Amino acid sequence: MARPDTFSKKILVLFPGALGDFICFLPALDALARDREVDLLARSEYADLVPPRIRTRSLERYEISRLFVAGADQEERLERFFGSYSSVYSWMGSGRRDFVSRLETLCERRLRIFPFRPEDSRVPVVDYFLSCLGVERPRELSPCIPVRAEASAWIEDYWRRSGLQGRKVLVLTPGSGASEKNWPRELFREVAEWWKREFTGESVIIFGPVEEERGQGGRHWEDMRVVGGLDLAKLAALIRRCDLYLGNDSGVTHLASALGVATVALFGPTDPLEWAPYGNRTTVITQNIECSPCSTQVMKNCPHRKCLTTLSAAHVMARVEKFLAKTQQNGALLDNRGCRD
């Protein structure tokens, strides 16, 4: 079996999560990359969110898919691939005995494999990923999310074309990966109208691929600025430029918080203790009704969705005003236009 260079510090990281998971994983990834070269196998689009020293490629590749096939641990190609790393960290496949056995054979004692989710569902996900490495959560989590030159040029052009210079801009994301987590869209509209009245501000509505697949990208928003089809670099650039972000429990909301933007996250059926975004300019609004948080099965079959439908726009607007006043009073206007190392 091929063995890694004794002096090599190159490590391999396998991470299968969606965007929200990945943002929660970024502090742990930063810790791994502090003094080592890292190859990350995840969703290839995550390359837009990590520094150049972390080489990001797709998890969907031959060497990974073969780990689910008998005899793969005897293949010379896989021996060479995994043998080139001094350490391999995986948050993938821990529940598949065959997968783990083949990976252990290929990596020998260089493998550290972890469950994708903590056993205790009340542990914040970001804390769990850090704990896998024996790292305690620091007082401030500020992963370095780079500014891509192309995205920076794009957002300057978009701001100019849209007449947003000098305006207070609110970014809204009314969607998420699960429609059951979404605050009613008409209430998002009420907040946008209030923002225009109270702050002479402008709103930008962001829709992702899920909303576009459901045909919700343009409906009900004809008279507002709607942006869709953005790659993660442009999405990050757009959010960085806004004065306030408001969204559901979603990957984009986690991204806004990690970027250091003033972020208001609306939670209904999911647990803020586990999933609250970790940025220090973030506030979570939830009704805390008796049946929330709930399991995914209950969420999918809930007949009333009171945790979100009874959350009024007036309540959210009042909380936003208090949050903005507190943010300004504390002087917490961090530089949200670049890396926050």
C-alpha positions as CSV (number, residue, x, y, z in Angstrom):
1,M,0.0,0.0,0.0
2,A,1.2,3.5,-0.8
3,R,2.3,5.4,2.3
4,P,2.2,9.2,2.7
5,D,5.4,11.2,3.0
6,T,6.4,11.3,6.6
7,F,6.7,15.0,6.5
8,S,3.4,15.6,4.6
9,K,0.8,17.7,6.2
10,K,-1.8,17.2,3.5
11,I,-5.1,16.0,4.7
12,L,-8.3,14.8,3.1
13,V,-11.7,15.9,4.4
14,L,-15.0,14.2,3.3
15,F,-18.1,16.2,4.0
16,P,-21.5,15.4,2.5
17,G,-23.8,18.1,3.9
18,A,-26.0,20.8,2.4
19,L,-25.3,24.5,2.5
20,G,-26.5,25.1,6.1
21,D,-24.5,22.1,7.3
22,F,-21.4,23.3,5.5
23,I,-21.6,26.8,7.0
24,C,-21.8,25.2,10.5
25,F,-18.8,23.1,9.5
26,L,-16.6,26.0,8.4
27,P,-15.1,26.8,11.8
28,A,-14.0,23.1,12.1
29,L,-12.6,23.2,8.6
30,D,-10.7,26.4,9.5
31,A,-9.2,24.6,12.5
32,L,-8.1,21.7,10.3
33,A,-6.6,24.1,7.7
34,R,-4.7,26.3,10.2
35,D,-1.3,24.7,9.5
36,R,-2.1,22.0,7.0
37,E,-2.9,21.7,3.3
38,V,-6.5,20.5,2.9
39,D,-8.2,18.7,0.1
40,L,-12.0,19.0,0.7
41,L,-14.4,16.6,-1.0
42,A,-17.9,18.1,-0.8
43,R,-20.2,19.9,-3.1
44,S,-17.9,21.5,-5.7
45,E,-19.8,24.9,-5.4
46,Y,-18.5,25.3,-1.9
47,A,-15.2,26.3,-3.4
48,D,-16.7,29.8,-3.6
49,L,-16.9,29.9,0.2
50,V,-13.4,28.8,1.3
51,P,-9.9,30.3,1.0
52,P,-7.7,29.2,-1.8
53,R,-5.5,27.1,0.5
54,I,-8.5,24.6,0.8
55,R,-8.7,22.8,-2.5
56,T,-12.4,21.8,-3.0
57,R,-13.6,19.1,-5.4
58,S,-16.8,17.1,-5.8
59,L,-17.5,14.3,-3.4
60,E,-19.0,12.5,-6.4
61,R,-15.9,10.9,-7.7
62,Y,-14.6,7.4,-8.5
63,E,-12.5,6.9,-5.3
64,I,-15.5,7.7,-3.1
65,S,-18.2,5.8,-4.9
66,R,-16.0,2.7,-5.0
67,L,-15.9,2.6,-1.2
68,F,-19.4,1.2,-1.4
69,V,-18.3,-1.8,-3.6
70,A,-16.8,-5.0,-2.3
71,G,-13.1,-5.4,-3.0
72,A,-12.5,-1.7,-3.5
73,D,-9.9,-1.7,-0.7
74,Q,-7.6,-3.8,-2.9
75,E,-7.6,-1.5,-5.8
76,E,-4.3,0.1,-6.6
77,R,-5.9,3.4,-7.7
78,L,-7.7,3.8,-4.3
79,E,-4.5,2.8,-2.4
80,R,-2.6,5.5,-4.2
81,F,-5.3,8.1,-3.7
82,F,-5.8,7.6,0.0
83,G,-2.2,6.8,0.6
84,S,-1.2,10.3,-0.5
85,Y,-2.7,11.9,2.7
86,S,-1.2,12.0,6.1
87,S,-4.7,12.1,7.7
88,V,-8.3,11.5,6.4
89,Y,-11.3,13.0,8.3
90,S,-14.7,11.9,7.3
91,W,-18.2,12.9,8.3
92,M,-19.6,10.5,5.7
93,G,-20.6,6.9,5.9
94,S,-20.1,6.2,9.7
95,G,-23.2,4.1,9.8
96,R,-22.2,1.9,6.9
97,R,-19.9,-0.9,8.3
98,D,-18.7,-1.9,4.8
99,F,-17.8,1.7,3.9
100,V,-15.9,2.2,7.2
101,S,-14.1,-1.1,6.9
102,R,-12.8,-0.4,3.4
103,L,-11.8,3.2,4.3
104,E,-10.0,1.9,7.4
105,T,-8.1,-0.6,5.3
106,L,-7.0,2.0,2.8
107,C,-6.1,4.6,5.4
108,E,-4.7,2.3,8.1
109,R,-4.4,4.4,11.3
110,R,-4.7,7.7,9.5
111,L,-8.5,7.7,9.5
112,R,-10.8,9.6,11.8
113,I,-14.5,9.1,11.0
114,F,-17.5,10.7,12.8
115,P,-21.3,10.6,12.6
116,F,-22.7,13.3,10.5
117,R,-25.1,14.3,13.4
118,P,-24.4,14.4,17.1
119,E,-26.3,11.8,19.3
120,D,-27.6,14.6,21.4
121,S,-29.9,16.7,19.2
122,R,-29.7,19.6,21.7
123,V,-26.0,20.2,20.9
124,P,-25.5,23.1,18.5
125,V,-24.3,21.7,15.3
126,V,-21.3,24.0,15.0
127,D,-20.2,23.0,18.5
128,Y,-20.5,19.3,17.5
129,F,-18.2,19.6,14.5
130,L,-15.6,21.4,16.5
131,S,-15.8,18.8,19.3
132,C,-15.0,16.1,16.8
133,L,-11.5,17.7,16.6
134,G,-11.3,18.3,20.3
135,V,-11.7,22.1,19.8
136,E,-13.8,24.3,22.1
137,R,-16.0,26.9,20.6
138,P,-14.3,30.3,20.7
139,R,-16.1,33.4,21.9
140,E,-16.4,34.7,18.3
141,L,-16.7,32.5,15.2
142,S,-15.7,34.3,12.1
143,P,-14.7,32.0,9.3
144,C,-12.9,33.6,6.4
145,I,-15.3,33.6,3.4
146,P,-13.3,35.2,0.5
147,V,-14.5,37.8,-1.9
148,R,-14.2,36.6,-5.4
149,A,-13.1,39.3,-7.9
150,E,-15.8,38.4,-10.5
151,A,-18.5,38.4,-7.8
152,S,-17.3,41.8,-6.5
153,A,-17.5,43.3,-10.0
154,W,-20.9,41.8,-10.5
155,I,-22.4,43.2,-7.3
156,E,-21.0,46.7,-8.0
157,D,-22.7,46.6,-11.4
158,Y,-25.9,45.3,-10.0
159,W,-26.0,47.9,-7.2
160,R,-25.5,50.7,-9.8
161,R,-28.0,49.4,-12.3
162,S,-30.6,48.9,-9.5
163,G,-30.1,52.4,-8.1
164,L,-29.2,51.0,-4.7
165,Q,-26.2,53.3,-3.9
166,G,-26.8,55.2,-0.7
167,R,-30.0,53.3,0.1
168,K,-30.7,51.1,3.1
169,V,-31.1,47.7,1.6
170,L,-33.0,44.8,3.1
171,V,-32.4,41.3,1.7
172,L,-35.2,38.8,2.1
173,T,-35.1,35.0,1.4
174,P,-38.7,33.7,1.8
175,G,-37.7,30.1,0.9
176,S,-35.7,27.3,2.4
177,G,-35.0,23.6,1.6
178,A,-38.3,22.6,3.2
179,S,-41.5,24.6,2.7
180,E,-42.7,23.7,6.2
181,K,-40.0,25.9,7.6
182,N,-41.1,29.0,5.6
183,W,-42.8,32.0,7.2
184,P,-45.8,33.0,5.0
185,R,-44.6,35.0,2.0
186,E,-47.3,37.7,2.4
187,L,-45.7,38.5,5.8
188,F,-42.3,39.0,4.1
189,R,-44.0,41.4,1.8
190,E,-45.4,43.4,4.8
191,V,-41.8,43.7,6.2
192,A,-40.5,44.9,2.8
193,E,-43.3,47.5,2.7
194,W,-42.5,48.6,6.2
195,W,-38.8,48.9,5.4
196,K,-39.6,51.2,2.5
197,R,-41.9,53.4,4.7
198,E,-39.8,53.6,7.8
199,F,-36.3,53.8,6.3
200,T,-36.9,54.9,2.7
201,G,-35.2,51.6,2.0
202,E,-35.2,49.1,-0.8
203,S,-35.6,45.3,-0.6
204,V,-34.1,42.5,-2.7
205,I,-35.8,39.1,-2.7
206,I,-33.5,36.1,-3.2
207,F,-34.8,32.9,-4.6
208,G,-32.9,29.6,-4.8
209,P,-33.2,26.6,-7.0
210,V,-35.9,25.0,-4.7
211,E,-38.3,28.0,-5.1
212,E,-37.6,28.1,-8.9
213,E,-38.4,24.4,-9.2
214,R,-41.6,25.0,-7.3
215,G,-42.5,27.8,-9.7
216,Q,-42.4,30.4,-6.9
217,G,-39.5,32.5,-8.2
218,G,-41.6,35.2,-9.7
219,R,-45.1,34.8,-8.5
220,H,-46.4,37.2,-5.9
221,W,-43.3,39.4,-6.3
222,E,-43.8,41.1,-9.6
223,D,-43.4,44.6,-8.3
224,M,-40.2,43.9,-6.3
225,R,-36.5,43.2,-7.1
226,V,-36.2,39.4,-7.4
227,V,-32.8,37.7,-7.9
228,G,-32.3,34.1,-8.6
229,G,-29.9,31.6,-10.2
230,L,-26.9,33.0,-8.3
231,D,-23.8,31.0,-7.7
232,L,-22.5,31.1,-4.1
233,A,-19.9,33.7,-4.8
234,K,-22.5,36.2,-6.1
235,L,-24.9,35.3,-3.4
236,A,-22.3,36.0,-0.8
237,A,-21.4,39.3,-2.5
238,L,-25.0,40.4,-2.6
239,I,-25.7,39.6,1.1
240,R,-22.4,41.4,2.1
241,R,-23.7,44.6,0.6
242,C,-27.0,44.7,2.4
243,D,-27.8,46.5,5.7
244,L,-30.1,43.8,7.0
245,Y,-30.9,40.2,6.1
246,L,-34.2,38.4,7.0
247,G,-34.8,34.8,6.3
248,N,-36.1,31.4,7.4
249,D,-34.0,28.6,8.9
250,S,-32.0,27.9,5.8
251,G,-28.5,27.6,4.4
252,V,-28.6,31.1,3.0
253,T,-29.5,32.5,6.5
254,H,-26.5,30.6,7.9
255,L,-24.4,32.2,5.2
256,A,-25.6,35.7,6.0
257,S,-24.8,35.3,9.6
258,A,-21.3,33.9,9.0
259,L,-20.6,36.8,6.7
260,G,-21.1,39.2,9.6
261,V,-24.2,40.8,8.2
262,A,-27.0,41.9,10.6
263,T,-29.2,38.8,10.4
264,V,-32.7,38.0,11.6
265,A,-33.5,34.3,11.5
266,L,-37.1,33.1,11.7
267,F,-37.5,29.7,13.4
268,G,-40.6,27.6,13.6
269,P,-40.5,23.8,13.7
270,T,-36.7,23.5,13.9
271,D,-34.7,23.9,17.1
272,P,-32.7,27.2,17.4
273,L,-30.6,25.6,20.2
274,E,-29.3,23.1,17.6
275,W,-29.5,25.2,14.4
276,A,-29.3,28.9,15.3
277,P,-26.8,30.7,13.1
278,Y,-23.6,31.5,15.0
279,G,-22.7,35.0,13.8
280,N,-22.4,37.6,16.5
281,R,-24.7,40.1,14.7
282,T,-27.6,37.6,14.6
283,T,-30.9,37.4,16.4
284,V,-33.4,34.5,16.3
285,I,-37.2,35.1,16.4
286,T,-39.4,32.2,17.4
287,Q,-42.9,31.8,18.8
288,N,-41.8,29.1,21.3
289,I,-45.2,27.4,21.1
290,E,-45.8,24.2,23.0
291,C,-45.3,21.8,20.1
292,S,-42.1,23.2,18.7
293,P,-39.5,22.2,17.9
294,C,-40.8,19.0,16.4
295,S,-39.5,16.0,14.5
296,T,-39.2,16.1,10.7
297,Q,-42.1,13.6,10.4
298,V,-44.4,15.8,12.6
299,M,-43.3,18.9,10.7
300,K,-44.1,17.4,7.3
301,N,-47.6,16.4,8.5
302,C,-48.5,19.4,10.7
303,P,-52.1,20.6,10.0
304,H,-51.7,24.1,11.5
305,R,-48.1,25.4,11.4
306,K,-48.9,27.7,14.3
307,C,-45.2,28.1,15.1
308,L,-45.0,30.3,11.9
309,T,-48.5,31.3,10.9
310,T,-49.1,33.0,14.3
311,L,-45.8,34.9,14.1
312,S,-47.1,38.3,13.0
313,A,-45.3,40.8,10.8
314,A,-45.9,43.4,13.5
315,H,-44.0,41.3,16.0
316,V,-41.1,40.7,13.6
317,M,-40.9,44.4,12.7
318,A,-40.8,45.4,16.4
319,R,-38.0,42.9,17.1
320,V,-36.1,44.1,14.0
321,E,-36.2,47.7,15.3
322,K,-34.9,46.6,18.7
323,F,-32.2,44.5,17.1
324,L,-31.0,47.3,14.9
325,A,-31.0,49.8,17.8
326,K,-28.9,47.4,19.9
327,T,-26.5,46.6,17.0
328,Q,-25.9,50.3,16.4
329,Q,-25.6,51.1,20.2
330,N,-23.0,48.4,20.6
331,G,-21.0,49.7,17.7
332,A,-21.0,46.1,16.2
333,L,-20.7,47.3,12.7
334,L,-18.1,44.7,11.6
335,D,-16.5,44.8,8.2
336,N,-18.8,42.6,6.2
337,R,-17.3,43.2,2.8
338,G,-14.4,40.8,3.1
339,C,-12.7,38.1,5.1
340,R,-13.1,38.5,8.9
341,D,-9.9,36.7,10.0
